[in-house]
Amino acid sequence: MHRILPIMDMEMTMDSLDRAIELVTRWKADRQKQRADVLSRLDAVMRECQATVQVWQGYLAKPGAPGDQWTIVSWVGPDRAKQLHEINLRAKQNVEEVCRMAGPRSGRFVALDDDVIEMAYRMLKPGETGVDAAKTAVQKMQERMDYIRGLMQRIRAARTSSPGAPAKAAGKIMVAKKSPAKMTGNKAAKPAKKKAPPAKK
């Protein structure tokens, strides 16, 4: 069970965001401001991802002395590890806010989310060096940025196509209102005969 937790957590993070954006794409056309707020939050996450890449690339540019075989932080140093931790706190806050704005159906999964940012606190794998871990971190962050760009594109695409939806709904309502009116008219046509006046005695 413990061996598969890291993979499950990663899926939870992506799934939680995906649920939130799916709900946002279904919003009506009159919620443009809320859509803009969600896009702004996702853009903030993108900036934190870019900052993370810069930290890892900064280490790769000047790796320094090798660390031990157990932890990444012994290779990258405590200052970079702390910097990555602070970036992650800001990114996670924005992700949580996106889920909250989308509604409880996505917000309830936030507590299960893994960290968006690749930090330096995990253990090294057998045979892995700090340099290897840094290269992996950069690759993962690039993938996550591509994913977030895709989420943002989904929102923008839904926003441009949403104005046509209310017209279809209105058309259905108008058709529904016409049929009872015809039935009422038919009923009114039958009792049109006048009663004959009573005969004179």
DOROBA-603802 format. One record per residue (C-alpha): residue number from 1; z, y, x negated. Coordinates in nm, 2 decimals. Layout:
BEGIN
<node><k>NUM</k><up>Z</up><north>Y</north><east>X</east></node>
...
REM end
This chain:
BEGIN
<node><k>1</k><up>0.00</up><north>0.00</north><east>0.00</east></node>
<node><k>2</k><up>0.10</up><north>0.24</north><east>-0.27</east></node>
<node><k>3</k><up>-0.22</up><north>0.18</north><east>-0.47</east></node>
<node><k>4</k><up>-0.45</up><north>0.32</north><east>-0.20</east></node>
<node><k>5</k><up>-0.24</up><north>0.63</north><east>-0.11</east></node>
<node><k>6</k><up>-0.44</up><north>0.87</north><east>-0.33</east></node>
<node><k>7</k><up>-0.77</up><north>0.78</north><east>-0.17</east></node>
<node><k>8</k><up>-0.62</up><north>0.80</north><east>0.18</east></node>
<node><k>9</k><up>-0.48</up><north>1.14</north><east>0.11</east></node>
<node><k>10</k><up>-0.81</up><north>1.27</north><east>-0.01</east></node>
<node><k>11</k><up>-0.98</up><north>1.15</north><east>0.31</east></node>
<node><k>12</k><up>-0.71</up><north>1.31</north><east>0.51</east></node>
<node><k>13</k><up>-0.77</up><north>1.65</north><east>0.35</east></node>
<node><k>14</k><up>-1.14</up><north>1.64</north><east>0.43</east></node>
<node><k>15</k><up>-1.09</up><north>1.49</north><east>0.77</east></node>
<node><k>16</k><up>-0.84</up><north>1.76</north><east>0.87</east></node>
<node><k>17</k><up>-1.08</up><north>2.04</north><east>0.78</east></node>
<node><k>18</k><up>-1.37</up><north>1.87</north><east>0.94</east></node>
<node><k>19</k><up>-1.17</up><north>1.83</north><east>1.27</east></node>
<node><k>20</k><up>-1.09</up><north>2.20</north><east>1.26</east></node>
<node><k>21</k><up>-1.44</up><north>2.32</north><east>1.20</east></node>
<node><k>22</k><up>-1.58</up><north>2.08</north><east>1.47</east></node>
<node><k>23</k><up>-1.35</up><north>2.26</north><east>1.72</east></node>
<node><k>24</k><up>-1.45</up><north>2.60</north><east>1.59</east></node>
<node><k>25</k><up>-1.82</up><north>2.52</north><east>1.63</east></node>
<node><k>26</k><up>-1.75</up><north>2.46</north><east>2.00</east></node>
<node><k>27</k><up>-1.60</up><north>2.80</north><east>2.06</east></node>
<node><k>28</k><up>-1.78</up><north>3.02</north><east>2.31</east></node>
<node><k>29</k><up>-1.99</up><north>3.32</north><east>2.21</east></node>
<node><k>30</k><up>-1.72</up><north>3.57</north><east>2.29</east></node>
<node><k>31</k><up>-1.50</up><north>3.44</north><east>2.00</east></node>
<node><k>32</k><up>-1.69</up><north>3.60</north><east>1.72</east></node>
<node><k>33</k><up>-1.39</up><north>3.77</north><east>1.57</east></node>
<node><k>34</k><up>-1.20</up><north>3.44</north><east>1.54</east></node>
<node><k>35</k><up>-1.51</up><north>3.28</north><east>1.38</east></node>
<node><k>36</k><up>-1.52</up><north>3.56</north><east>1.13</east></node>
<node><k>37</k><up>-1.15</up><north>3.50</north><east>1.05</east></node>
<node><k>38</k><up>-1.21</up><north>3.13</north><east>0.99</east></node>
<node><k>39</k><up>-1.50</up><north>3.21</north><east>0.76</east></node>
<node><k>40</k><up>-1.28</up><north>3.46</north><east>0.57</east></node>
<node><k>41</k><up>-1.01</up><north>3.19</north><east>0.52</east></node>
<node><k>42</k><up>-1.27</up><north>2.94</north><east>0.40</east></node>
<node><k>43</k><up>-1.42</up><north>3.20</north><east>0.16</east></node>
<node><k>44</k><up>-1.07</up><north>3.25</north><east>0.02</east></node>
<node><k>45</k><up>-1.04</up><north>2.88</north><east>-0.04</east></node>
<node><k>46</k><up>-1.37</up><north>2.89</north><east>-0.22</east></node>
<node><k>47</k><up>-1.24</up><north>3.16</north><east>-0.45</east></node>
<node><k>48</k><up>-0.93</up><north>2.96</north><east>-0.53</east></node>
<node><k>49</k><up>-1.16</up><north>2.66</north><east>-0.61</east></node>
<node><k>50</k><up>-1.36</up><north>2.88</north><east>-0.85</east></node>
<node><k>51</k><up>-1.04</up><north>3.00</north><east>-1.01</east></node>
<node><k>52</k><up>-0.94</up><north>2.63</north><east>-1.06</east></node>
<node><k>53</k><up>-1.27</up><north>2.55</north><east>-1.23</east></node>
<node><k>54</k><up>-1.21</up><north>2.84</north><east>-1.47</east></node>
<node><k>55</k><up>-0.87</up><north>2.71</north><east>-1.57</east></node>
<node><k>56</k><up>-1.00</up><north>2.37</north><east>-1.64</east></node>
<node><k>57</k><up>-1.31</up><north>2.50</north><east>-1.82</east></node>
<node><k>58</k><up>-1.08</up><north>2.73</north><east>-2.02</east></node>
<node><k>59</k><up>-0.89</up><north>2.42</north><east>-2.15</east></node>
<node><k>60</k><up>-1.22</up><north>2.23</north><east>-2.22</east></node>
<node><k>61</k><up>-1.34</up><north>2.53</north><east>-2.43</east></node>
<node><k>62</k><up>-1.02</up><north>2.51</north><east>-2.65</east></node>
<node><k>63</k><up>-0.86</up><north>2.17</north><east>-2.60</east></node>
<node><k>64</k><up>-0.60</up><north>2.21</north><east>-2.88</east></node>
<node><k>65</k><up>-0.39</up><north>1.92</north><east>-3.00</east></node>
<node><k>66</k><up>-0.40</up><north>1.60</north><east>-2.80</east></node>
<node><k>67</k><up>-0.11</up><north>1.52</north><east>-2.57</east></node>
<node><k>68</k><up>0.05</up><north>1.18</north><east>-2.50</east></node>
<node><k>69</k><up>-0.11</up><north>0.89</north><east>-2.31</east></node>
<node><k>70</k><up>0.09</up><north>0.95</north><east>-1.99</east></node>
<node><k>71</k><up>0.05</up><north>1.30</north><east>-1.84</east></node>
<node><k>72</k><up>-0.22</up><north>1.55</north><east>-1.82</east></node>
<node><k>73</k><up>0.02</up><north>1.84</north><east>-1.85</east></node>
<node><k>74</k><up>0.10</up><north>1.74</north><east>-2.21</east></node>
<node><k>75</k><up>-0.26</up><north>1.81</north><east>-2.29</east></node>
<node><k>76</k><up>-0.33</up><north>2.12</north><east>-2.09</east></node>
<node><k>77</k><up>0.01</up><north>2.28</north><east>-2.14</east></node>
<node><k>78</k><up>0.28</up><north>2.40</north><east>-1.89</east></node>
<node><k>79</k><up>0.12</up><north>2.74</north><east>-1.84</east></node>
<node><k>80</k><up>-0.21</up><north>2.61</north><east>-1.72</east></node>
<node><k>81</k><up>-0.03</up><north>2.35</north><east>-1.50</east></node>
<node><k>82</k><up>0.18</up><north>2.63</north><east>-1.34</east></node>
<node><k>83</k><up>-0.13</up><north>2.84</north><east>-1.29</east></node>
<node><k>84</k><up>-0.30</up><north>2.55</north><east>-1.11</east></node>
<node><k>85</k><up>0.00</up><north>2.49</north><east>-0.89</east></node>
<node><k>86</k><up>0.01</up><north>2.86</north><east>-0.78</east></node>
<node><k>87</k><up>-0.36</up><north>2.85</north><east>-0.70</east></node>
<node><k>88</k><up>-0.31</up><north>2.54</north><east>-0.49</east></node>
<node><k>89</k><up>-0.03</up><north>2.70</north><east>-0.29</east></node>
<node><k>90</k><up>-0.26</up><north>2.98</north><east>-0.19</east></node>
<node><k>91</k><up>-0.55</up><north>2.75</north><east>-0.11</east></node>
<node><k>92</k><up>-0.34</up><north>2.52</north><east>0.09</east></node>
<node><k>93</k><up>-0.20</up><north>2.81</north><east>0.29</east></node>
<node><k>94</k><up>-0.56</up><north>2.92</north><east>0.39</east></node>
<node><k>95</k><up>-0.65</up><north>2.56</north><east>0.49</east></node>
<node><k>96</k><up>-0.34</up><north>2.54</north><east>0.71</east></node>
<node><k>97</k><up>-0.43</up><north>2.87</north><east>0.87</east></node>
<node><k>98</k><up>-0.78</up><north>2.75</north><east>0.95</east></node>
<node><k>99</k><up>-0.64</up><north>2.44</north><east>1.11</east></node>
<node><k>100</k><up>-0.39</up><north>2.65</north><east>1.31</east></node>
<node><k>101</k><up>-0.66</up><north>2.88</north><east>1.44</east></node>
<node><k>102</k><up>-0.87</up><north>2.59</north><east>1.54</east></node>
<node><k>103</k><up>-0.60</up><north>2.45</north><east>1.76</east></node>
<node><k>104</k><up>-0.33</up><north>2.18</north><east>1.78</east></node>
<node><k>105</k><up>-0.58</up><north>1.90</north><east>1.78</east></node>
<node><k>106</k><up>-0.65</up><north>1.98</north><east>1.41</east></node>
<node><k>107</k><up>-0.33</up><north>2.16</north><east>1.31</east></node>
<node><k>108</k><up>-0.12</up><north>1.85</north><east>1.36</east></node>
<node><k>109</k><up>-0.29</up><north>1.67</north><east>1.07</east></node>
<node><k>110</k><up>-0.21</up><north>1.94</north><east>0.82</east></node>
<node><k>111</k><up>0.12</up><north>1.79</north><east>0.72</east></node>
<node><k>112</k><up>-0.07</up><north>1.48</north><east>0.60</east></node>
<node><k>113</k><up>-0.32</up><north>1.67</north><east>0.39</east></node>
<node><k>114</k><up>-0.35</up><north>1.62</north><east>0.02</east></node>
<node><k>115</k><up>-0.38</up><north>1.91</north><east>-0.22</east></node>
<node><k>116</k><up>-0.72</up><north>2.09</north><east>-0.22</east></node>
<node><k>117</k><up>-0.68</up><north>2.19</north><east>-0.58</east></node>
<node><k>118</k><up>-0.70</up><north>1.95</north><east>-0.88</east></node>
<node><k>119</k><up>-0.37</up><north>2.01</north><east>-1.05</east></node>
<node><k>120</k><up>-0.23</up><north>1.88</north><east>-1.38</east></node>
<node><k>121</k><up>0.07</up><north>1.68</north><east>-1.26</east></node>
<node><k>122</k><up>-0.09</up><north>1.34</north><east>-1.21</east></node>
<node><k>123</k><up>-0.06</up><north>1.05</north><east>-1.46</east></node>
<node><k>124</k><up>-0.34</up><north>0.97</north><east>-1.69</east></node>
<node><k>125</k><up>-0.53</up><north>0.65</north><east>-1.62</east></node>
<node><k>126</k><up>-0.54</up><north>0.37</north><east>-1.88</east></node>
<node><k>127</k><up>-0.77</up><north>0.49</north><east>-2.16</east></node>
<node><k>128</k><up>-0.81</up><north>0.84</north><east>-2.01</east></node>
<node><k>129</k><up>-0.75</up><north>1.15</north><east>-2.22</east></node>
<node><k>130</k><up>-0.66</up><north>1.50</north><east>-2.11</east></node>
<node><k>131</k><up>-1.02</up><north>1.61</north><east>-2.18</east></node>
<node><k>132</k><up>-1.15</up><north>1.33</north><east>-1.96</east></node>
<node><k>133</k><up>-0.92</up><north>1.44</north><east>-1.68</east></node>
<node><k>134</k><up>-1.03</up><north>1.80</north><east>-1.71</east></node>
<node><k>135</k><up>-1.40</up><north>1.70</north><east>-1.68</east></node>
<node><k>136</k><up>-1.31</up><north>1.49</north><east>-1.38</east></node>
<node><k>137</k><up>-1.12</up><north>1.78</north><east>-1.22</east></node>
<node><k>138</k><up>-1.42</up><north>2.02</north><east>-1.27</east></node>
<node><k>139</k><up>-1.65</up><north>1.76</north><east>-1.11</east></node>
<node><k>140</k><up>-1.42</up><north>1.71</north><east>-0.81</east></node>
<node><k>141</k><up>-1.38</up><north>2.09</north><east>-0.76</east></node>
<node><k>142</k><up>-1.76</up><north>2.13</north><east>-0.76</east></node>
<node><k>143</k><up>-1.78</up><north>1.86</north><east>-0.49</east></node>
<node><k>144</k><up>-1.51</up><north>2.03</north><east>-0.28</east></node>
<node><k>145</k><up>-1.68</up><north>2.37</north><east>-0.31</east></node>
<node><k>146</k><up>-2.01</up><north>2.21</north><east>-0.19</east></node>
<node><k>147</k><up>-1.82</up><north>2.06</north><east>0.10</east></node>
<node><k>148</k><up>-1.66</up><north>2.39</north><east>0.20</east></node>
<node><k>149</k><up>-2.00</up><north>2.57</north><east>0.18</east></node>
<node><k>150</k><up>-2.12</up><north>2.31</north><east>0.42</east></node>
<node><k>151</k><up>-1.84</up><north>2.38</north><east>0.66</east></node>
<node><k>152</k><up>-1.91</up><north>2.75</north><east>0.65</east></node>
<node><k>153</k><up>-2.28</up><north>2.68</north><east>0.72</east></node>
<node><k>154</k><up>-2.19</up><north>2.47</north><east>1.02</east></node>
<node><k>155</k><up>-1.99</up><north>2.77</north><east>1.17</east></node>
<node><k>156</k><up>-2.27</up><north>3.02</north><east>1.10</east></node>
<node><k>157</k><up>-2.53</up><north>2.78</north><east>1.26</east></node>
<node><k>158</k><up>-2.31</up><north>2.73</north><east>1.57</east></node>
<node><k>159</k><up>-2.26</up><north>3.11</north><east>1.60</east></node>
<node><k>160</k><up>-2.64</up><north>3.18</north><east>1.61</east></node>
<node><k>161</k><up>-2.71</up><north>2.91</north><east>1.87</east></node>
<node><k>162</k><up>-2.41</up><north>2.97</north><east>2.10</east></node>
<node><k>163</k><up>-2.55</up><north>3.26</north><east>2.31</east></node>
<node><k>164</k><up>-2.78</up><north>3.02</north><east>2.50</east></node>
<node><k>165</k><up>-2.50</up><north>2.81</north><east>2.62</east></node>
<node><k>166</k><up>-2.35</up><north>3.04</north><east>2.89</east></node>
<node><k>167</k><up>-2.70</up><north>3.08</north><east>3.06</east></node>
<node><k>168</k><up>-2.73</up><north>2.71</north><east>3.12</east></node>
<node><k>169</k><up>-2.38</up><north>2.69</north><east>3.27</east></node>
<node><k>170</k><up>-2.46</up><north>2.98</north><east>3.50</east></node>
<node><k>171</k><up>-2.77</up><north>2.81</north><east>3.62</east></node>
<node><k>172</k><up>-2.58</up><north>2.50</north><east>3.72</east></node>
<node><k>173</k><up>-2.34</up><north>2.71</north><east>3.92</east></node>
<node><k>174</k><up>-2.61</up><north>2.88</north><east>4.11</east></node>
<node><k>175</k><up>-2.78</up><north>2.56</north><east>4.22</east></node>
<node><k>176</k><up>-2.45</up><north>2.42</north><east>4.34</east></node>
<node><k>177</k><up>-2.40</up><north>2.72</north><east>4.56</east></node>
<node><k>178</k><up>-2.74</up><north>2.70</north><east>4.73</east></node>
<node><k>179</k><up>-2.71</up><north>2.36</north><east>4.89</east></node>
<node><k>180</k><up>-2.40</up><north>2.42</north><east>5.10</east></node>
<node><k>181</k><up>-2.57</up><north>2.74</north><east>5.24</east></node>
<node><k>182</k><up>-2.87</up><north>2.53</north><east>5.37</east></node>
<node><k>183</k><up>-2.64</up><north>2.28</north><east>5.54</east></node>
<node><k>184</k><up>-2.46</up><north>2.56</north><east>5.71</east></node>
<node><k>185</k><up>-2.78</up><north>2.72</north><east>5.83</east></node>
<node><k>186</k><up>-2.90</up><north>2.38</north><east>5.98</east></node>
<node><k>187</k><up>-2.58</up><north>2.34</north><east>6.17</east></node>
<node><k>188</k><up>-2.60</up><north>2.69</north><east>6.32</east></node>
<node><k>189</k><up>-2.96</up><north>2.63</north><east>6.45</east></node>
<node><k>190</k><up>-2.86</up><north>2.35</north><east>6.70</east></node>
<node><k>191</k><up>-2.62</up><north>2.52</north><east>6.94</east></node>
<node><k>192</k><up>-2.87</up><north>2.80</north><east>7.02</east></node>
<node><k>193</k><up>-2.92</up><north>2.70</north><east>7.40</east></node>
<node><k>194</k><up>-2.76</up><north>2.94</north><east>7.65</east></node>
<node><k>195</k><up>-2.55</up><north>2.80</north><east>7.94</east></node>
<node><k>196</k><up>-2.72</up><north>2.84</north><east>8.29</east></node>
<node><k>197</k><up>-2.53</up><north>3.08</north><east>8.52</east></node>
<node><k>198</k><up>-2.34</up><north>2.91</north><east>8.80</east></node>
<node><k>199</k><up>-2.53</up><north>2.86</north><east>9.13</east></node>
<node><k>200</k><up>-2.46</up><north>3.11</north><east>9.41</east></node>
<node><k>201</k><up>-2.30</up><north>2.97</north><east>9.73</east></node>
REM end
